């Protein structure tokens, strides 16, 4: 048994379809050499040296609430 399939192709599929290509994104601004060095080094160092009334000198992150690791006293900022 032989089966013959007939399909009708629409005129639309034969036509060439236009494609919309989006504009390329703008290139980023060139980075200043000093900024590039800072970024490559890991950014600014947000640490400070604190001295406590107990005589302990320590380095800690800069925050609004710093406690002495030796006695636990709150440090003024």
HELIX and SHEET records of a PDB file:
HELIX    1   1 UNK A   11  UNK A   14  1                                   4    
HELIX    2   2 UNK A   33  UNK A   40  1                                   8    
SHEET    1   A 2 UNK A  47  UNK A  51  0                                        
SHEET    2   A 2 UNK A  57  UNK A  61 -1                                        
SHEET    1   B 2 UNK A  66  UNK A  67  0                                        
SHEET    2   B 2 UNK A  74  UNK A  75 -1                                        
END                                                                             
